[in-house]
Amino acid sequence: MSMQNVAAPAHGFTPPKRNELTHIPGDEGWPIIGKTFQVLADPKGHIEANGAKYGLVYRTHFFGETNIVLLGPEANELVLFDQQKLFSSTHGWNKVLGLLFPRGLMLLDFEEHRLHRKALSVAFKSGPMKSYLSDLDRGIAARVAQWKAKPGEMQLYPAMKQLTLDLAAASFIGADIGPEVDEINRAFIDMVAAAVAPIRRPLPGTQMAAGVRGRKRIVAYFREQIPLRRGNLGGDDLFSQLCRATHEDGALLSEQDIIDHMSFLMMAAHDTLTSSLTSFIGELAANPGWQDKLRAEVMALGLAPDAPSSFDDLEKMPLSEMAFKEALRIKPPVPSMPRRAMRDFSFKGFSIPAGTAIGVNPLYTHHMKEIWPEPDRFDPLRFTEEAQRNRHRFAWEPFGGGAHMCLGLHFAYMQAKCFARHFLQNIEVSLEPGYKPDWQMWPIPKPRDGLRVRVKAV
């Protein structure tokens, strides 16, 4: 791998002219629309076909612009670790998320990102996390009890989606959203759908227009709540923590900063965890042997069904954590990650100019046969300490890496293991013979048919 910086840091960017990128192999498809619809229809197949044909660096056209895709662990390390501060996350994600989740943590760069991340990190320290676990534990236990009482077929994804929204409301906002829950849920669904809509302007009747309306609803909800949380109604929930959070100079986060961060964090906690937990349970349904092993680990905790989960209990669930990691490998919740090159650089012998739209792809890396033998096979033992020892550190990156490593990754592990504890202690899950769920893999993986599973009490 080689890399060379040849220019001073840029404050903005000018996309390179098309002839500046034609030395990179690839296929940009049709004029204007490029390869957008092929990518949306089958992102895994599309990128694997291009990787096989052109190699680990190729040129494509997506969302109205030429993109250079960099594949494999070395590319992930270059772009995500970004030791030289070559790549802008702001100018990478802005085209996808800017209208809907502006100035979320993932859309900030460099020093500004560091300052906001430090201010937000207070909400993920030990004290608040213990409070979140208590809320999560109660909510998960109650919902699993409802599922247990209704054995038979259920659609896992919509059930999980409602659960994660309710859990985010409890641990992030600190209260049941109440009668507004359907409206808030619809707003988030519209915002996420609009993030990858082919039409990027909020024209009447478009997904983007619905997404922009959804954002207005979310903004109004948080704006009316902030003064209350800064008064006597604030608690230990994440929202109240942010309302009290300060920058290094002691100044409170602005009202707009809180709104932007909460909108983004709620989306991330709601949609990525819905995807990850659905994938996790779906793999256990398809692999009953592993389901039995994880259930034995849970039963060995010796907890009564109505006993709360503690951090110590979750620490005694290493196999469940490995299984969750394997589910994230097979279906990473963020399958691709865009950036913008702010200076000229080179990679794998190709010179790439400043202003170029860059993409790395965890979904591709997580299925490279030379790293993950039989990549479609579910095998949590890929994540033993011994198995990981000689693996490239950027061969698995469902939470990103470097300065933009997901701030909530420990929250995700905590919620996944808490969920596994209650689910496996109470429910056995299976798939009908011959049934294979059909997954949409981008922008956030989800089963197109909701993922039909059969549940019964243990």
SEVEX-402029 format. One record per residue (C-alpha): residue number from 1; z, y, x. Coordinates in steps of 0.05 Angstrom, whole numbers, plus 5000, padded with zeros to 4 digits. Example, Ala and Ser with C-alpha at 12.3 -4.5 7.8 and 13.67 -1.06 7.14 Angstrom:
BEGIN
<rec i="1" Z="5156" Y="4910" X="5246"/>
<rec i="2" Z="5143" Y="4979" X="5273"/>
***
This chain:
BEGIN
<rec i="1" Z="5000" Y="5000" X="5000"/>
<rec i="2" Z="4984" Y="5069" X="5026"/>
<rec i="3" Z="5002" Y="5137" X="4999"/>
<rec i="4" Z="4986" Y="5206" X="5024"/>
<rec i="5" Z="5007" Y="5275" X="4999"/>
<rec i="6" Z="4957" Y="5330" X="5013"/>
<rec i="7" Z="4977" Y="5387" X="4969"/>
<rec i="8" Z="5037" Y="5428" X="4948"/>
<rec i="9" Z="5073" Y="5410" X="4883"/>
<rec i="10" Z="5037" Y="5435" X="4821"/>
<rec i="11" Z="5070" Y="5470" X="4762"/>
<rec i="12" Z="5014" Y="5450" X="4714"/>
<rec i="13" Z="4952" Y="5407" X="4720"/>
<rec i="14" Z="4877" Y="5409" X="4714"/>
<rec i="15" Z="4845" Y="5342" X="4697"/>
<rec i="16" Z="4796" Y="5321" X="4751"/>
<rec i="17" Z="4722" Y="5325" X="4737"/>
<rec i="18" Z="4691" Y="5259" X="4717"/>
<rec i="19" Z="4651" Y="5251" X="4781"/>
<rec i="20" Z="4717" Y="5255" X="4821"/>
<rec i="21" Z="4738" Y="5188" X="4792"/>
<rec i="22" Z="4673" Y="5148" X="4790"/>
<rec i="23" Z="4688" Y="5116" X="4857"/>
<rec i="24" Z="4742" Y="5076" X="4821"/>
<rec i="25" Z="4714" Y="5014" X="4785"/>
<rec i="26" Z="4720" Y="5008" X="4710"/>
<rec i="27" Z="4689" Y="5018" X="4642"/>
<rec i="28" Z="4702" Y="5080" X="4600"/>
<rec i="29" Z="4668" Y="5054" X="4538"/>
<rec i="30" Z="4638" Y="5098" X="4484"/>
<rec i="31" Z="4634" Y="5174" X="4491"/>
<rec i="32" Z="4695" Y="5211" X="4463"/>
<rec i="33" Z="4733" Y="5150" X="4436"/>
<rec i="34" Z="4727" Y="5110" X="4500"/>
<rec i="35" Z="4768" Y="5046" X="4498"/>
<rec i="36" Z="4822" Y="5072" X="4451"/>
<rec i="37" Z="4809" Y="5023" X="4394"/>
<rec i="38" Z="4803" Y="4963" X="4441"/>
<rec i="39" Z="4870" Y="4980" X="4473"/>
<rec i="40" Z="4904" Y="4989" X="4406"/>
<rec i="41" Z="4876" Y="4924" X="4379"/>
<rec i="42" Z="4895" Y="4879" X="4438"/>
<rec i="43" Z="4929" Y="4916" X="4496"/>
<rec i="44" Z="4949" Y="4852" X="4533"/>
<rec i="45" Z="4880" Y="4821" X="4529"/>
<rec i="46" Z="4846" Y="4886" X="4546"/>
<rec i="47" Z="4887" Y="4900" X="4608"/>
<rec i="48" Z="4885" Y="4828" X="4633"/>
<rec i="49" Z="4809" Y="4826" X="4625"/>
<rec i="50" Z="4802" Y="4891" X="4664"/>
<rec i="51" Z="4851" Y="4868" X="4718"/>
<rec i="52" Z="4811" Y="4804" X="4726"/>
<rec i="53" Z="4745" Y="4841" X="4730"/>
<rec i="54" Z="4762" Y="4903" X="4770"/>
<rec i="55" Z="4828" Y="4888" X="4807"/>
<rec i="56" Z="4894" Y="4923" X="4808"/>
<rec i="57" Z="4864" Y="4993" X="4804"/>
<rec i="58" Z="4813" Y="5010" X="4750"/>
<rec i="59" Z="4785" Y="5066" X="4708"/>
<rec i="60" Z="4784" Y="5069" X="4632"/>
<rec i="61" Z="4782" Y="5121" X="4576"/>
<rec i="62" Z="4838" Y="5128" X="4527"/>
<rec i="63" Z="4861" Y="5182" X="4478"/>
<rec i="64" Z="4802" Y="5226" X="4497"/>
<rec i="65" Z="4812" Y="5225" X="4573"/>
<rec i="66" Z="4795" Y="5183" X="4634"/>
<rec i="67" Z="4856" Y="5144" X="4657"/>
<rec i="68" Z="4869" Y="5106" X="4721"/>
<rec i="69" Z="4910" Y="5043" X="4711"/>
<rec i="70" Z="4952" Y="5017" X="4769"/>
<rec i="71" Z="4975" Y="4945" X="4762"/>
<rec i="72" Z="5029" Y="4901" X="4794"/>
<rec i="73" Z="5098" Y="4910" X="4825"/>
<rec i="74" Z="5074" Y="4955" X="4881"/>
<rec i="75" Z="5042" Y="5003" X="4831"/>
<rec i="76" Z="5106" Y="5003" X="4790"/>
<rec i="77" Z="5147" Y="5020" X="4851"/>
<rec i="78" Z="5101" Y="5076" X="4872"/>
<rec i="79" Z="5098" Y="5108" X="4804"/>
<rec i="80" Z="5166" Y="5094" X="4774"/>
<rec i="81" Z="5209" Y="5100" X="4836"/>
<rec i="82" Z="5167" Y="5161" X="4856"/>
<rec i="83" Z="5204" Y="5177" X="4919"/>
<rec i="84" Z="5155" Y="5233" X="4936"/>
<rec i="85" Z="5158" Y="5265" X="4866"/>
<rec i="86" Z="5083" Y="5254" X="4858"/>
<rec i="87" Z="5082" Y="5238" X="4784"/>
<rec i="88" Z="5099" Y="5278" X="4722"/>
<rec i="89" Z="5131" Y="5242" X="4664"/>
<rec i="90" Z="5125" Y="5306" X="4622"/>
<rec i="91" Z="5050" Y="5310" X="4629"/>
<rec i="92" Z="5043" Y="5234" X="4622"/>
<rec i="93" Z="5081" Y="5225" X="4557"/>
<rec i="94" Z="5067" Y="5293" X="4526"/>
<rec i="95" Z="5000" Y="5273" X="4497"/>
<rec i="96" Z="5033" Y="5214" X="4462"/>
<rec i="97" Z="5101" Y="5241" X="4444"/>
<rec i="98" Z="5099" Y="5317" X="4453"/>
<rec i="99" Z="5087" Y="5337" X="4380"/>
<rec i="100" Z="5139" Y="5288" X="4355"/>
<rec i="101" Z="5194" Y="5281" X="4408"/>
<rec i="102" Z="5186" Y="5344" X="4450"/>
<rec i="103" Z="5234" Y="5352" X="4509"/>
<rec i="104" Z="5267" Y="5284" X="4500"/>
<rec i="105" Z="5296" Y="5260" X="4565"/>
<rec i="106" Z="5234" Y="5218" X="4581"/>
<rec i="107" Z="5191" Y="5281" X="4575"/>
<rec i="108" Z="5229" Y="5321" X="4628"/>
<rec i="109" Z="5214" Y="5322" X="4702"/>
<rec i="110" Z="5249" Y="5327" X="4769"/>
<rec i="111" Z="5307" Y="5377" X="4773"/>
<rec i="112" Z="5307" Y="5394" X="4699"/>
<rec i="113" Z="5308" Y="5320" X="4683"/>
<rec i="114" Z="5366" Y="5309" X="4732"/>
<rec i="115" Z="5408" Y="5364" X="4700"/>
<rec i="116" Z="5397" Y="5340" X="4629"/>
<rec i="117" Z="5407" Y="5267" X="4648"/>
<rec i="118" Z="5473" Y="5285" X="4681"/>
<rec i="119" Z="5496" Y="5323" X="4619"/>
<rec i="120" Z="5476" Y="5265" X="4573"/>
<rec i="121" Z="5508" Y="5212" X="4617"/>
<rec i="122" Z="5577" Y="5231" X="4591"/>
<rec i="123" Z="5558" Y="5197" X="4525"/>
<rec i="124" Z="5548" Y="5130" X="4562"/>
<rec i="125" Z="5613" Y="5127" X="4601"/>
<rec i="126" Z="5667" Y="5075" X="4591"/>
<rec i="127" Z="5707" Y="5110" X="4537"/>
<rec i="128" Z="5649" Y="5126" X="4490"/>
<rec i="129" Z="5618" Y="5057" X="4502"/>
<rec i="130" Z="5682" Y="5023" X="4479"/>
<rec i="131" Z="5680" Y="5065" X="4416"/>
<rec i="132" Z="5606" Y="5046" X="4405"/>
<rec i="133" Z="5623" Y="4972" X="4414"/>
<rec i="134" Z="5676" Y="4975" X="4361"/>
<rec i="135" Z="5627" Y="5006" X="4312"/>
<rec i="136" Z="5571" Y="4958" X="4331"/>
<rec i="137" Z="5617" Y="4898" X="4326"/>
<rec i="138" Z="5639" Y="4914" X="4255"/>
<rec i="139" Z="5568" Y="4931" X="4232"/>
<rec i="140" Z="5537" Y="4868" X="4262"/>
<rec i="141" Z="5592" Y="4822" X="4236"/>
<rec i="142" Z="5584" Y="4849" X="4165"/>
<rec i="143" Z="5508" Y="4843" X="4165"/>
<rec i="144" Z="5507" Y="4773" X="4195"/>
<rec i="145" Z="5557" Y="4752" X="4141"/>
<rec i="146" Z="5507" Y="4776" X="4088"/>
<rec i="147" Z="5450" Y="4738" X="4121"/>
<rec i="148" Z="5493" Y="4675" X="4126"/>
<rec i="149" Z="5509" Y="4679" X="4051"/>
<rec i="150" Z="5434" Y="4676" X="4034"/>
<rec i="151" Z="5405" Y="4616" X="4071"/>
<rec i="152" Z="5330" Y="4605" X="4069"/>
<rec i="153" Z="5270" Y="4645" X="4091"/>
<rec i="154" Z="5276" Y="4717" X="4113"/>
<rec i="155" Z="5232" Y="4768" X="4147"/>
<rec i="156" Z="5268" Y="4780" X="4212"/>
<rec i="157" Z="5236" Y="4846" X="4234"/>
<rec i="158" Z="5250" Y="4890" X="4173"/>
<rec i="159" Z="5321" Y="4861" X="4168"/>
<rec i="160" Z="5332" Y="4877" X="4241"/>
<rec i="161" Z="5301" Y="4946" X="4234"/>
<rec i="162" Z="5349" Y="4964" X="4178"/>
<rec i="163" Z="5408" Y="4937" X="4218"/>
<rec i="164" Z="5391" Y="4977" X="4281"/>
<rec i="165" Z="5383" Y="5041" X="4241"/>
<rec i="166" Z="5451" Y="5029" X="4208"/>
<rec i="167" Z="5482" Y="5014" X="4276"/>
<rec i="168" Z="5451" Y="5076" X="4307"/>
<rec i="169" Z="5478" Y="5117" X="4249"/>
<rec i="170" Z="5548" Y="5089" X="4261"/>
<rec i="171" Z="5552" Y="5092" X="4337"/>
<rec i="172" Z="5506" Y="5151" X="4349"/>
<rec i="173" Z="5519" Y="5196" X="4289"/>
<rec i="174" Z="5588" Y="5170" X="4272"/>
<rec i="175" Z="5578" Y="5160" X="4197"/>
<rec i="176" Z="5535" Y="5124" X="4147"/>
<rec i="177" Z="5474" Y="5167" X="4134"/>
<rec i="178" Z="5486" Y="5149" X="4061"/>
<rec i="179" Z="5435" Y="5164" X="4007"/>
<rec i="180" Z="5389" Y="5197" X="4058"/>
<rec i="181" Z="5380" Y="5131" X="4096"/>
<rec i="182" Z="5312" Y="5113" X="4067"/>
<rec i="183" Z="5285" Y="5183" X="4079"/>
<rec i="184" Z="5310" Y="5184" X="4151"/>
<rec i="185" Z="5282" Y="5114" X="4163"/>
<rec i="186" Z="5215" Y="5134" X="4135"/>
<rec i="187" Z="5215" Y="5196" X="4180"/>
<rec i="188" Z="5226" Y="5154" X="4243"/>
<rec i="189" Z="5172" Y="5104" X="4222"/>
<rec i="190" Z="5122" Y="5160" X="4211"/>
<rec i="191" Z="5139" Y="5192" X="4277"/>
<rec i="192" Z="5129" Y="5128" X="4317"/>
<rec i="193" Z="5064" Y="5111" X="4281"/>
<rec i="194" Z="5037" Y="5181" X="4294"/>
<rec i="195" Z="5053" Y="5175" X="4368"/>
<rec i="196" Z="4993" Y="5129" X="4377"/>
<rec i="197" Z="4948" Y="5153" X="4321"/>
<rec i="198" Z="4875" Y="5162" X="4344"/>
<rec i="199" Z="4872" Y="5231" X="4311"/>
<rec i="200" Z="4918" Y="5275" X="4353"/>
<rec i="201" Z="4921" Y="5336" X="4307"/>
<rec i="202" Z="4964" Y="5339" X="4243"/>
<rec i="203" Z="4905" Y="5345" X="4197"/>
<rec i="204" Z="4919" Y="5334" X="4122"/>
<rec i="205" Z="4924" Y="5260" X="4104"/>
<rec i="206" Z="4930" Y="5236" X="4177"/>
<rec i="207" Z="4985" Y="5195" X="4209"/>
<rec i="208" Z="4999" Y="5254" X="4255"/>
<rec i="209" Z="5011" Y="5299" X="4195"/>
<rec i="210" Z="5061" Y="5249" X="4167"/>
<rec i="211" Z="5095" Y="5244" X="4235"/>
<rec i="212" Z="5102" Y="5320" X="4241"/>
<rec i="213" Z="5133" Y="5322" X="4171"/>
<rec i="214" Z="5180" Y="5266" X="4193"/>
<rec i="215" Z="5202" Y="5307" X="4253"/>
<rec i="216" Z="5217" Y="5367" X="4209"/>
<rec i="217" Z="5262" Y="5324" X="4166"/>
<rec i="218" Z="5299" Y="5296" X="4227"/>
<rec i="219" Z="5307" Y="5366" X="4258"/>
<rec i="220" Z="5335" Y="5394" X="4193"/>
<rec i="221" Z="5386" Y="5338" X="4189"/>
<rec i="222" Z="5412" Y="5348" X="4260"/>
<rec i="223" Z="5411" Y="5424" X="4256"/>
<rec i="224" Z="5457" Y="5426" X="4196"/>
<rec i="225" Z="5504" Y="5376" X="4229"/>
<rec i="226" Z="5513" Y="5410" X="4297"/>
<rec i="227" Z="5562" Y="5465" X="4275"/>
<rec i="228" Z="5604" Y="5412" X="4240"/>
<rec i="229" Z="5608" Y="5369" X="4302"/>
<rec i="230" Z="5627" Y="5429" X="4345"/>
<rec i="231" Z="5683" Y="5443" X="4296"/>
<rec i="232" Z="5736" Y="5395" X="4272"/>
<rec i="233" Z="5690" Y="5339" X="4248"/>
<rec i="234" Z="5667" Y="5315" X="4317"/>
<rec i="235" Z="5688" Y="5246" X="4338"/>
<rec i="236" Z="5672" Y="5195" X="4392"/>
<rec i="237" Z="5600" Y="5182" X="4369"/>
<rec i="238" Z="5542" Y="5200" X="4414"/>
<rec i="239" Z="5520" Y="5260" X="4371"/>
<rec i="240" Z="5590" Y="5291" X="4376"/>
<rec i="241" Z="5591" Y="5276" X="4451"/>
<rec i="242" Z="5526" Y="5314" X="4460"/>
<rec i="243" Z="5551" Y="5372" X="4418"/>
<rec i="244" Z="5608" Y="5379" X="4468"/>
<rec i="245" Z="5568" Y="5362" X="4531"/>
<rec i="246" Z="5559" Y="5416" X="4584"/>
<rec i="247" Z="5513" Y="5430" X="4642"/>
<rec i="248" Z="5538" Y="5436" X="4713"/>
<rec i="249" Z="5553" Y="5510" X="4702"/>
<rec i="250" Z="5598" Y="5493" X="4643"/>
<rec i="251" Z="5549" Y="5518" X="4590"/>
<rec i="252" Z="5542" Y="5476" X="4527"/>
<rec i="253" Z="5475" Y="5443" X="4513"/>
<rec i="254" Z="5434" Y="5488" X="4468"/>
<rec i="255" Z="5425" Y="5470" X="4395"/>
<rec i="256" Z="5352" Y="5456" X="4407"/>
<rec i="257" Z="5368" Y="5411" X="4467"/>
<rec i="258" Z="5416" Y="5370" X="4425"/>
<rec i="259" Z="5364" Y="5363" X="4369"/>
<rec i="260" Z="5310" Y="5342" X="4418"/>
<rec i="261" Z="5354" Y="5292" X="4455"/>
<rec i="262" Z="5383" Y="5262" X="4391"/>
<rec i="263" Z="5314" Y="5254" X="4360"/>
<rec i="264" Z="5290" Y="5218" X="4422"/>
<rec i="265" Z="5352" Y="5175" X="4432"/>
<rec i="266" Z="5354" Y="5154" X="4359"/>
<rec i="267" Z="5281" Y="5133" X="4363"/>
<rec i="268" Z="5292" Y="5095" X="4427"/>
<rec i="269" Z="5356" Y="5061" X="4403"/>
<rec i="270" Z="5326" Y="5045" X="4336"/>
<rec i="271" Z="5255" Y="5022" X="4351"/>
<rec i="272" Z="5260" Y="4991" X="4420"/>
<rec i="273" Z="5323" Y="4952" X="4402"/>
<rec i="274" Z="5292" Y="4929" X="4337"/>
<rec i="275" Z="5233" Y="4902" X="4377"/>
<rec i="276" Z="5277" Y="4871" X="4431"/>
<rec i="277" Z="5327" Y="4837" X="4385"/>
<rec i="278" Z="5271" Y="4811" X="4340"/>
<rec i="279" Z="5236" Y="4782" X="4401"/>
<rec i="280" Z="5301" Y="4753" X="4427"/>
<rec i="281" Z="5318" Y="4716" X="4362"/>
<rec i="282" Z="5246" Y="4697" X="4352"/>
<rec i="283" Z="5246" Y="4662" X="4420"/>
<rec i="284" Z="5311" Y="4625" X="4402"/>
<rec i="285" Z="5280" Y="4603" X="4336"/>
<rec i="286" Z="5220" Y="4576" X="4374"/>
<rec i="287" Z="5263" Y="4543" X="4428"/>
<rec i="288" Z="5320" Y="4506" X="4393"/>
<rec i="289" Z="5344" Y="4475" X="4458"/>
<rec i="290" Z="5359" Y="4544" X="4487"/>
<rec i="291" Z="5389" Y="4566" X="4421"/>
<rec i="292" Z="5438" Y="4508" X="4426"/>
<rec i="293" Z="5457" Y="4527" X="4498"/>
<rec i="294" Z="5471" Y="4599" X="4479"/>
<rec i="295" Z="5511" Y="4577" X="4418"/>
<rec i="296" Z="5553" Y="4533" X="4463"/>
<rec i="297" Z="5566" Y="4593" X="4508"/>
<rec i="298" Z="5588" Y="4634" X="4447"/>
<rec i="299" Z="5632" Y="4580" X="4419"/>
<rec i="300" Z="5666" Y="4572" X="4487"/>
<rec i="301" Z="5693" Y="4643" X="4479"/>
<rec i="302" Z="5742" Y="4613" X="4428"/>
<rec i="303" Z="5738" Y="4673" X="4382"/>
<rec i="304" Z="5754" Y="4667" X="4308"/>
<rec i="305" Z="5695" Y="4688" X="4264"/>
<rec i="306" Z="5729" Y="4752" X="4244"/>
<rec i="307" Z="5757" Y="4770" X="4313"/>
<rec i="308" Z="5727" Y="4832" X="4346"/>
<rec i="309" Z="5685" Y="4827" X="4409"/>
<rec i="310" Z="5712" Y="4858" X="4473"/>
<rec i="311" Z="5677" Y="4878" X="4538"/>
<rec i="312" Z="5712" Y="4819" X="4570"/>
<rec i="313" Z="5682" Y="4772" X="4518"/>
<rec i="314" Z="5612" Y="4799" X="4531"/>
<rec i="315" Z="5621" Y="4791" X="4606"/>
<rec i="316" Z="5630" Y="4716" X="4593"/>
<rec i="317" Z="5560" Y="4710" X="4564"/>
<rec i="318" Z="5514" Y="4708" X="4625"/>
<rec i="319" Z="5466" Y="4658" X="4595"/>
<rec i="320" Z="5457" Y="4702" X="4533"/>
<rec i="321" Z="5441" Y="4761" X="4579"/>
<rec i="322" Z="5390" Y="4720" X="4618"/>
<rec i="323" Z="5357" Y="4698" X="4552"/>
<rec i="324" Z="5354" Y="4770" X="4529"/>
<rec i="325" Z="5322" Y="4790" X="4595"/>
<rec i="326" Z="5271" Y="4735" X="4588"/>
<rec i="327" Z="5253" Y="4760" X="4518"/>
<rec i="328" Z="5244" Y="4829" X="4548"/>
<rec i="329" Z="5199" Y="4800" X="4601"/>
<rec i="330" Z="5154" Y="4767" X="4550"/>
<rec i="331" Z="5151" Y="4827" X="4504"/>
<rec i="332" Z="5174" Y="4890" X="4540"/>
<rec i="333" Z="5194" Y="4943" X="4489"/>
<rec i="334" Z="5153" Y="4996" X="4527"/>
<rec i="335" Z="5091" Y="4957" X="4548"/>
<rec i="336" Z="5057" Y="5014" X="4585"/>
<rec i="337" Z="5083" Y="5078" X="4618"/>
<rec i="338" Z="5039" Y="5140" X="4628"/>
<rec i="339" Z="5046" Y="5192" X="4683"/>
<rec i="340" Z="5004" Y="5250" X="4710"/>
<rec i="341" Z="4990" Y="5256" X="4784"/>
<rec i="342" Z="5014" Y="5325" X="4807"/>
<rec i="343" Z="4986" Y="5317" X="4877"/>
<rec i="344" Z="4930" Y="5278" X="4909"/>
<rec i="345" Z="4950" Y="5208" X="4930"/>
<rec i="346" Z="4919" Y="5141" X="4950"/>
<rec i="347" Z="4935" Y="5070" X="4929"/>
<rec i="348" Z="4902" Y="5005" X="4949"/>
<rec i="349" Z="4849" Y="5044" X="4987"/>
<rec i="350" Z="4830" Y="5089" X="4929"/>
<rec i="351" Z="4838" Y="5164" X="4933"/>
<rec i="352" Z="4862" Y="5193" X="4867"/>
<rec i="353" Z="4862" Y="5269" X="4856"/>
<rec i="354" Z="4917" Y="5313" X="4827"/>
<rec i="355" Z="4914" Y="5320" X="4752"/>
<rec i="356" Z="4893" Y="5248" X="4739"/>
<rec i="357" Z="4924" Y="5211" X="4680"/>
<rec i="358" Z="4959" Y="5149" X="4709"/>
<rec i="359" Z="4985" Y="5087" X="4674"/>
<rec i="360" Z="5028" Y="5029" X="4697"/>
<rec i="361" Z="5037" Y="4968" X="4654"/>
<rec i="362" Z="5101" Y="4925" X="4650"/>
<rec i="363" Z="5067" Y="4879" X="4600"/>
<rec i="364" Z="5015" Y="4860" X="4653"/>
<rec i="365" Z="5065" Y="4853" X="4710"/>
<rec i="366" Z="5112" Y="4810" X="4667"/>
<rec i="367" Z="5055" Y="4759" X="4658"/>
<rec i="368" Z="5028" Y="4756" X="4729"/>
<rec i="369" Z="5023" Y="4681" X="4743"/>
<rec i="370" Z="5036" Y="4689" X="4817"/>
<rec i="371" Z="5104" Y="4720" X="4801"/>
<rec i="372" Z="5121" Y="4684" X="4735"/>
<rec i="373" Z="5093" Y="4612" X="4733"/>
<rec i="374" Z="5074" Y="4593" X="4662"/>
<rec i="375" Z="5086" Y="4665" X="4641"/>
<rec i="376" Z="5083" Y="4651" X="4566"/>
<rec i="377" Z="5139" Y="4599" X="4570"/>
<rec i="378" Z="5209" Y="4622" X="4551"/>
<rec i="379" Z="5255" Y="4605" X="4609"/>
<rec i="380" Z="5320" Y="4645" X="4618"/>
<rec i="381" Z="5332" Y="4611" X="4684"/>
<rec i="382" Z="5281" Y="4659" X="4715"/>
<rec i="383" Z="5340" Y="4707" X="4716"/>
<rec i="384" Z="5392" Y="4668" X="4756"/>
<rec i="385" Z="5414" Y="4705" X="4819"/>
<rec i="386" Z="5377" Y="4654" X="4862"/>
<rec i="387" Z="5312" Y="4661" X="4823"/>
<rec i="388" Z="5314" Y="4737" X="4828"/>
<rec i="389" Z="5332" Y="4740" X="4902"/>
<rec i="390" Z="5261" Y="4738" X="4930"/>
<rec i="391" Z="5225" Y="4772" X="4872"/>
<rec i="392" Z="5197" Y="4842" X="4880"/>
<rec i="393" Z="5247" Y="4890" X="4851"/>
<rec i="394" Z="5194" Y="4922" X="4807"/>
<rec i="395" Z="5166" Y="4856" X="4781"/>
<rec i="396" Z="5210" Y="4865" X="4719"/>
<rec i="397" Z="5219" Y="4934" X="4690"/>
<rec i="398" Z="5228" Y="4935" X="4614"/>
<rec i="399" Z="5275" Y="4995" X="4623"/>
<rec i="400" Z="5230" Y="5033" X="4671"/>
<rec i="401" Z="5255" Y="5051" X="4740"/>
<rec i="402" Z="5274" Y="5106" X="4788"/>
<rec i="403" Z="5301" Y="5172" X="4761"/>
<rec i="404" Z="5274" Y="5155" X="4691"/>
<rec i="405" Z="5309" Y="5087" X="4686"/>
<rec i="406" Z="5331" Y="5081" X="4614"/>
<rec i="407" Z="5397" Y="5117" X="4606"/>
<rec i="408" Z="5418" Y="5069" X="4550"/>
<rec i="409" Z="5404" Y="5002" X="4584"/>
<rec i="410" Z="5478" Y="4983" X="4585"/>
<rec i="411" Z="5482" Y="5001" X="4512"/>
<rec i="412" Z="5423" Y="4955" X="4499"/>
<rec i="413" Z="5456" Y="4896" X="4536"/>
<rec i="414" Z="5521" Y="4909" X="4499"/>
<rec i="415" Z="5488" Y="4910" X="4431"/>
<rec i="416" Z="5445" Y="4848" X="4447"/>
<rec i="417" Z="5504" Y="4806" X="4469"/>
<rec i="418" Z="5548" Y="4830" X="4412"/>
<rec i="419" Z="5492" Y="4811" X="4364"/>
<rec i="420" Z="5482" Y="4743" X="4398"/>
<rec i="421" Z="5557" Y="4729" X="4392"/>
<rec i="422" Z="5560" Y="4740" X="4317"/>
<rec i="423" Z="5491" Y="4712" X="4301"/>
<rec i="424" Z="5497" Y="4647" X="4340"/>
<rec i="425" Z="5569" Y="4635" X="4317"/>
<rec i="426" Z="5547" Y="4638" X="4244"/>
<rec i="427" Z="5473" Y="4624" X="4237"/>
<rec i="428" Z="5421" Y="4573" X="4260"/>
<rec i="429" Z="5350" Y="4600" X="4260"/>
<rec i="430" Z="5284" Y="4563" X="4260"/>
<rec i="431" Z="5209" Y="4570" X="4248"/>
<rec i="432" Z="5167" Y="4531" X="4200"/>
<rec i="433" Z="5127" Y="4476" X="4235"/>
<rec i="434" Z="5059" Y="4504" X="4258"/>
<rec i="435" Z="5078" Y="4577" X="4246"/>
<rec i="436" Z="5062" Y="4625" X="4302"/>
<rec i="437" Z="5082" Y="4698" X="4293"/>
<rec i="438" Z="5027" Y="4749" X="4303"/>
<rec i="439" Z="5052" Y="4806" X="4346"/>
<rec i="440" Z="5025" Y="4877" X="4352"/>
<rec i="441" Z="5041" Y="4894" X="4424"/>
<rec i="442" Z="5032" Y="4970" X="4427"/>
<rec i="443" Z="5063" Y="5022" X="4425"/>
<rec i="444" Z="5127" Y="4982" X="4413"/>
<rec i="445" Z="5119" Y="4907" X="4400"/>
<rec i="446" Z="5129" Y="4884" X="4329"/>
<rec i="447" Z="5107" Y="4823" X="4288"/>
<rec i="448" Z="5052" Y="4842" X="4240"/>
<rec i="449" Z="5079" Y="4794" X="4186"/>
<rec i="450" Z="5152" Y="4812" X="4196"/>
<rec i="451" Z="5166" Y="4746" X="4232"/>
<rec i="452" Z="5185" Y="4694" X="4180"/>
<rec i="453" Z="5246" Y="4653" X="4200"/>
<rec i="454" Z="5291" Y="4603" X="4164"/>
<rec i="455" Z="5366" Y="4615" X="4170"/>
<rec i="456" Z="5424" Y="4570" X="4151"/>
<rec i="457" Z="5499" Y="4572" X="4164"/>
<rec i="458" Z="5524" Y="4537" X="4226"/>
***
